[in-house]
Amino acid sequence: MVTIAPVTPADRGEWLALWDGYLEFYETTLDARTTAATFDRLVDPGSGIHGVLARDDEGTAVGLVHWLTHPATWTTTSYCYLEDLFVSPSARGGGVGRALIAHVTEWAAGSGASKVYWLTAESNATARALYDRVATNSGMVQYQIPLGG
């Protein structure tokens, strides 16, 4: 059975191992300062960025999810953006990803958000198979203009 709990300062090492796995999966790197700032925001209740870890029966961290809310022009409430979701390869297929998405969805509903949404790589077939079961593909295409920083 998976347990889910907020990221705490004591979780830094386990969170970092999952975070590094997430970045490696997406073939990207971040500087140490950005990673440290991300963790600090996750454990700061006033930052607006939320994060939890999923743990297996032995208490090992096997997944993470981060999210935030923002105002929107198409609703009088907010939207919840699920920014990062990662499950360690050894725990995939065991319901961890589904549990993490459900956790965010329940949190968002309780916070008055009108929807939860996220992005994934078009080539991420394994994750997309789950996403197609728990959500609706909006058909939207993302464009970006990097600004540095």
trRosetta pair geometry for C-beta under 8 A, 3 or more apart (Angstrom, degrees):
i j d omega theta_ij theta_ji phi_ij phi_ji
1 57 6.2 86 40 -82 64 88
2 54 5.0 -11 -171 -170 117 108
2 55 6.9 142 -158 67 63 42
2 56 6.6 -37 -103 -100 67 45
2 62 7.6 -103 -122 59 104 122
2 63 7.8 -2 -149 31 132 126
2 94 7.7 135 -52 122 116 104
2 95 6.6 -151 -6 100 132 97
2 96 5.5 159 -102 -106 150 72
2 99 4.9 156 84 56 144 173
3 54 7.2 151 77 -156 39 56
3 55 5.0 -21 62 59 92 97
4 52 5.1 41 179 155 94 136
4 53 7.2 179 -144 87 58 38
4 54 5.2 -25 -94 -99 82 70
4 55 7.6 177 -81 15 33 74
4 99 6.3 -169 -47 145 128 110
4 100 6.8 162 -112 -97 133 62
4 103 5.0 -113 139 -89 165 150
5 8 7.8 -21 131 -20 109 104
5 52 6.1 167 87 -153 22 95
5 53 6.4 -18 63 57 72 81
5 55 7.3 -4 18 -1 102 116
6 50 7.5 -78 -125 -166 99 85
6 51 7.0 93 -156 85 65 56
6 52 5.4 -64 -96 -100 36 77
7 11 5.1 -127 -155 71 70 145
7 15 5.7 60 -138 -90 121 140
7 39 7.6 -125 152 -149 140 72
7 42 4.7 -3 74 145 142 121
7 43 5.9 -98 112 -74 94 79
7 51 4.3 -1 1 100 129 106
7 52 6.3 -146 -29 -105 75 22
7 53 5.8 100 -85 -25 75 96
7 64 7.5 37 -72 -136 120 108
8 11 5.1 106 54 -5 66 104
8 43 6.2 86 -152 -125 27 110
9 12 6.5 -5 -177 -39 49 103
9 43 5.2 98 -63 -163 68 159
11 14 5.3 -68 -166 54 74 106
11 15 4.9 75 134 -29 97 108
11 53 6.0 -159 -158 -18 146 148
11 61 6.9 107 -155 -72 105 148
12 15 5.9 -63 -142 41 22 110
12 16 6.0 24 161 -23 63 110
12 39 6.1 62 -124 -173 84 147
13 16 5.7 -55 -145 33 26 112
13 17 6.7 28 156 -20 62 102
14 17 5.8 -50 -151 30 34 111
14 18 6.8 26 153 -10 64 105
14 53 6.7 51 116 -138 120 156
14 60 7.7 -172 -136 -166 127 57
14 61 3.8 109 166 20 126 142
15 18 5.9 -63 -155 42 33 106
15 19 5.9 34 150 -22 70 111
15 39 6.3 126 108 -118 140 108
15 42 7.5 174 -161 88 155 158
15 51 7.7 64 -135 141 129 139
15 53 6.5 -105 -86 -77 83 123
15 61 7.0 -81 -66 167 48 166
15 64 6.4 92 -137 -95 76 142
16 19 5.4 -53 -138 39 32 115
16 20 6.1 36 159 -21 65 104
16 35 7.3 70 -125 168 91 126
16 39 7.3 -18 -71 -78 85 140
17 20 5.9 -52 -148 35 26 111
17 21 6.6 29 151 -18 60 106
17 61 7.5 128 63 81 112 119
18 21 5.5 -55 -151 36 34 114
18 22 6.3 39 150 -23 66 103
18 53 7.4 163 10 -125 160 99
18 61 6.1 -94 -37 132 130 115
18 62 7.9 125 -97 177 123 12
18 63 6.9 135 -143 -139 141 15
18 64 4.7 128 125 -11 144 121
18 86 5.6 149 172 96 94 123
18 88 6.5 -88 -111 -62 87 92
19 22 5.5 -51 -150 32 32 115
19 23 6.5 29 154 -15 65 104
19 35 6.6 125 137 -145 144 106
19 38 7.5 143 -139 99 144 138
19 39 7.8 -80 -45 -69 162 99
19 64 7.0 -17 -65 45 69 162
19 86 7.6 151 -96 40 32 153
20 23 5.8 -54 -146 39 32 109
20 24 6.2 34 153 -20 65 108
21 24 5.6 -54 -145 38 30 113
21 25 6.3 38 153 -26 64 102
21 86 6.2 144 95 169 99 138
21 88 6.2 10 132 -110 173 71
21 89 7.7 -138 -167 -16 132 88
22 25 5.7 -50 -152 28 29 114
22 26 6.8 6 157 2 62 107
22 64 7.2 -74 -47 58 138 117
22 84 6.2 44 -178 -169 155 112
22 86 3.7 -95 -87 -70 105 153
23 26 6.1 -68 -151 50 31 97
23 28 5.3 -101 -165 78 80 79
23 29 6.2 83 164 -103 129 36
23 30 6.3 -111 -118 1 143 95
24 27 7.2 28 -176 -80 36 38
25 86 6.9 171 17 -126 146 112
26 121 7.0 175 -119 -42 88 130
30 34 4.5 -104 172 81 114 127
30 35 5.3 136 97 -52 118 88
30 38 7.9 35 128 -14 161 137
31 34 5.1 93 60 7 77 101
31 35 7.3 -147 97 -2 39 89
32 35 5.6 -56 -147 40 35 112
32 36 6.1 36 156 -20 69 107
33 36 5.8 -55 -146 38 28 110
33 37 6.3 28 155 -18 63 108
34 37 5.7 -54 -145 38 31 111
34 38 6.3 37 153 -24 64 103
35 38 5.6 -51 -149 31 31 114
35 39 6.6 28 155 -15 64 103
36 39 5.9 -55 -151 37 32 108
36 40 6.3 32 152 -19 66 108
37 40 5.5 -53 -144 38 33 113
37 41 6.3 33 156 -19 66 104
38 41 5.9 -57 -151 36 29 109
38 42 6.5 31 151 -23 63 106
38 49 7.8 -95 -155 128 65 158
38 66 7.9 -36 -177 -115 107 162
39 42 5.5 -54 -151 32 34 115
39 43 6.6 13 160 -4 67 107
40 43 6.4 -68 -148 45 29 97
40 44 6.1 27 154 -23 66 115
40 47 7.9 138 120 -76 68 150
41 44 5.6 -60 -139 36 32 112
41 47 4.0 162 -159 -177 78 160
41 48 7.9 -39 -175 55 108 66
41 49 4.6 38 140 49 114 130
42 47 7.4 -60 -48 60 18 149
42 49 6.0 -67 -84 112 55 105
42 50 7.3 72 -141 -172 68 16
42 51 3.9 -19 -146 23 116 134
42 66 6.6 -79 -102 -115 112 110
44 47 4.2 88 85 -31 108 111
48 68 5.6 51 143 -142 85 108
48 69 7.4 -112 -169 46 91 72
49 66 6.3 2 178 -173 99 106
49 67 7.6 163 -157 84 59 29
49 68 5.0 -40 -104 -77 62 110
49 83 7.9 -35 -142 22 103 144
50 66 6.8 158 84 -155 50 55
50 67 5.3 -21 63 64 100 77
50 68 6.7 159 14 -81 80 52
50 107 7.2 -162 125 153 162 157
51 64 6.5 0 -170 -172 104 101
51 65 6.8 177 -143 90 62 46
51 66 4.4 -17 -94 -100 96 78
51 67 7.7 155 -80 17 52 61
52 64 7.1 171 87 -147 46 58
52 65 5.9 -1 53 55 86 88
52 100 7.1 -177 80 -134 110 87
52 103 6.1 -86 56 136 156 151
53 61 4.6 -44 -177 -133 130 109
53 63 6.9 143 -164 81 55 52
53 64 5.5 -27 -105 -96 65 77
54 61 7.2 108 71 -155 46 60
54 62 5.6 -62 98 67 94 81
54 63 3.7 7 41 58 119 104
54 64 7.3 -140 12 -65 80 31
54 65 7.8 55 -26 -5 102 97
54 87 7.4 -16 55 -112 137 88
54 91 7.9 167 103 145 120 155
54 96 5.0 142 118 -157 158 99
54 99 6.1 109 -118 91 134 121
54 100 5.6 -87 -44 -68 128 101
55 59 5.3 -7 176 -152 131 36
55 60 6.2 149 -153 69 79 30
55 61 5.6 -45 -93 -89 78 46
55 62 6.6 121 -128 10 27 87
56 59 7.2 -56 69 10 62 16
56 60 5.2 -6 37 55 105 88
56 62 5.1 65 -36 -19 100 137
56 91 6.5 -137 -68 -109 120 125
61 64 7.4 27 175 -60 113 90
62 87 6.4 19 144 -158 83 75
62 88 4.9 -98 -156 25 66 113
62 90 7.3 -101 -137 78 109 90
62 91 3.8 85 178 -38 129 164
62 96 5.7 -102 110 -118 112 156
63 85 7.7 1 -175 -172 103 70
63 86 6.3 -177 -147 96 65 53
63 87 4.1 -14 -100 -105 110 70
63 88 6.7 -119 -66 -1 60 73
63 91 6.4 -118 -44 95 99 142
63 96 4.4 161 -27 160 149 124
63 97 6.8 -152 -137 -73 148 53
63 99 7.9 118 72 69 152 103
63 100 5.5 -119 136 -52 131 138
64 84 6.8 -8 112 119 102 107
64 85 7.4 -169 94 -139 58 35
64 86 5.4 9 50 54 88 92
64 100 7.6 81 127 -130 13 145
65 82 6.5 -33 -170 -157 109 101
65 84 6.7 172 -147 93 40 66
65 85 4.9 9 -109 -106 88 76
65 86 7.9 180 -74 23 53 57
65 100 4.1 150 -31 178 135 118
65 101 7.4 -177 -110 -67 155 44
65 103 6.9 146 56 70 144 118
65 104 5.8 -108 141 -49 142 121
66 82 7.7 126 82 -165 47 54
66 83 5.0 -45 96 63 97 103
66 84 4.2 30 35 44 107 102
66 85 7.9 -141 27 -61 63 51
67 80 5.8 21 172 177 127 95
67 81 6.2 170 -155 87 76 49
67 82 4.8 -33 -97 -106 108 52
67 83 6.0 167 -102 7 41 81
67 104 5.1 119 -30 -137 157 122
67 107 7.6 139 71 82 142 135
67 108 7.6 -81 148 -65 150 107
67 116 7.6 -31 -141 -141 143 103
68 80 7.5 176 92 -152 29 60
68 81 5.6 -11 63 58 76 97
68 83 6.5 27 10 -25 94 123
69 78 4.4 54 173 139 113 140
69 79 6.7 164 -152 83 70 39
69 80 5.0 -36 -95 -97 83 66
69 81 7.3 160 -101 13 28 74
69 108 7.2 151 -87 -124 111 87
69 111 6.5 -135 -55 124 155 141
69 113 5.6 -130 -122 -86 120 121
70 78 6.1 157 76 -161 24 102
70 79 6.0 -20 60 59 77 87
70 81 6.6 15 8 -8 109 117
71 78 5.7 -68 -93 -108 37 83
72 75 5.0 35 81 39 117 93
72 77 7.6 7 39 83 106 54
72 78 6.3 127 -2 -146 94 38
72 79 4.6 77 -49 -17 135 108
72 114 7.4 -106 48 42 141 120
75 78 7.5 -126 92 -29 121 8
75 79 7.1 127 37 -54 134 83
75 114 4.4 -135 -148 14 163 157
75 115 7.9 175 -33 3 156 96
77 112 5.2 -144 -147 147 123 90
77 113 6.0 161 138 -133 118 26
77 114 4.6 135 65 -35 122 98
78 111 7.5 -47 59 125 123 106
78 112 6.9 74 28 100 93 87
78 113 4.9 -60 84 -109 83 78
78 114 7.1 163 69 7 33 81
79 113 6.0 85 -140 -162 16 106
79 114 6.5 -47 -87 55 62 84
79 115 5.6 -16 -130 64 85 85
79 116 7.8 148 -176 -98 71 25
79 117 6.4 -17 -180 16 117 110
80 104 6.7 166 145 167 134 99
80 107 7.6 142 -139 94 154 92
80 108 3.7 -88 -17 -114 161 127
80 111 7.3 106 -77 67 123 128
80 113 4.2 35 -30 -177 102 171
80 115 7.0 -152 33 101 80 42
80 116 4.5 -30 79 -104 110 72
80 117 7.4 142 80 19 59 62
81 116 7.9 166 -86 -156 15 58
81 117 6.2 -30 -111 70 60 80
81 118 6.9 121 -169 -90 60 61
82 85 6.2 18 158 -44 112 114
82 101 7.1 13 -129 -121 164 74
82 104 5.3 73 -97 151 112 166
82 116 5.7 46 -28 179 110 102
82 117 7.0 -165 20 89 87 27
82 118 3.9 -47 71 -71 99 119
83 118 7.2 -153 -74 -125 17 94
85 97 6.5 79 163 -140 121 89
85 100 6.0 147 -140 112 103 137
85 101 7.1 18 -123 -68 149 83
85 118 7.0 16 -6 -161 123 161
85 127 7.6 132 95 -144 117 130
87 91 5.3 -118 174 88 99 103
87 92 5.2 127 107 -85 120 72
87 96 4.6 133 -126 92 127 125
87 97 5.0 -85 -30 -59 138 89
87 100 7.5 -157 -69 0 100 140
88 91 4.9 68 64 17 87 105
88 92 7.5 -134 92 -33 42 80
89 92 5.8 -34 -150 -4 37 118
91 94 5.4 -83 -176 35 66 128
91 96 5.0 36 142 -14 117 151
92 96 7.4 -86 -98 41 35 115
92 97 7.4 28 -130 -22 70 117
92 126 7.0 7 -176 164 139 138
95 98 5.0 -59 -156 47 61 116
95 99 5.7 66 145 -28 84 103
96 99 5.7 -57 -148 36 30 111
96 100 6.4 28 155 -19 65 105
97 100 5.8 -55 -147 35 31 110
97 101 6.4 28 156 -15 65 105
97 127 7.0 -152 -151 -128 157 80
97 130 5.3 18 106 169 135 170
98 101 5.9 -56 -148 38 30 109
98 102 6.2 31 153 -19 65 108
98 130 6.3 -132 -67 -160 83 118
98 133 8.0 -37 -102 91 114 120
98 134 6.3 174 -128 -65 83 144
99 102 5.6 -54 -145 38 31 113
99 103 6.4 39 152 -26 64 102
100 103 5.5 -47 -149 29 33 116
100 104 6.7 29 154 -14 63 102
101 104 5.9 -55 -151 38 34 108
101 105 6.2 35 151 -20 67 109
101 116 7.8 142 -167 125 80 147
101 130 7.8 168 -10 146 148 116
101 134 5.7 85 112 128 151 156
101 135 7.7 -111 -174 -38 141 114
102 105 5.5 -55 -144 39 32 114
102 106 6.2 32 158 -18 66 105
102 134 7.8 -103 -62 -151 78 138
103 106 6.0 -57 -149 37 27 108
103 107 6.3 26 153 -18 63 108
104 107 5.6 -56 -147 38 32 112
104 108 6.1 32 155 -21 67 108
104 116 5.8 119 125 -139 106 145
105 108 5.7 -54 -144 37 28 111
105 109 6.3 29 156 -18 63 105
105 116 5.2 -102 -98 0 70 153
106 109 5.8 -52 -145 36 30 110
106 110 6.3 26 156 -14 63 110
107 110 5.8 -64 -152 42 28 109
107 111 6.1 18 154 -13 66 114
108 111 5.7 -64 -144 43 29 107
108 113 4.0 -57 -175 48 92 132
108 115 7.7 -27 152 125 142 16
108 116 4.9 175 17 -69 168 103
109 112 8.0 61 178 -56 28 18
109 113 7.0 -74 -70 53 28 83
113 116 6.8 79 114 -65 138 68
116 135 7.8 -102 89 -108 96 126
117 138 7.2 11 -135 -30 121 139
118 131 7.8 -120 71 -122 113 128
119 142 5.8 15 -122 -39 137 152
120 124 4.8 -98 162 55 111 140
120 127 5.5 -150 -155 106 151 132
120 128 6.2 -171 95 -72 142 83
120 131 6.6 -151 6 -34 148 159
121 124 4.2 105 64 -23 91 104
124 127 4.4 -11 146 39 115 113
124 128 5.6 130 95 -26 76 95
125 128 5.6 -60 -138 42 29 112
125 129 6.4 40 160 -31 64 98
126 129 6.0 -50 -159 21 28 112
126 130 7.5 20 147 -7 58 100
127 130 5.8 -56 -162 37 42 109
127 131 6.1 38 146 -19 74 109
128 131 5.2 -52 -138 41 39 114
128 132 6.0 45 159 -25 68 102
129 132 6.0 -50 -148 32 26 112
129 133 7.1 23 151 -16 57 106
130 133 5.8 -65 -160 35 35 109
130 134 6.4 -2 159 5 73 113
131 134 6.3 -73 -138 49 31 90
131 135 5.3 -39 -173 44 73 111
131 137 7.5 85 128 -74 109 84
132 135 7.5 -66 -96 61 15 68
132 137 6.7 -11 -103 -37 78 108
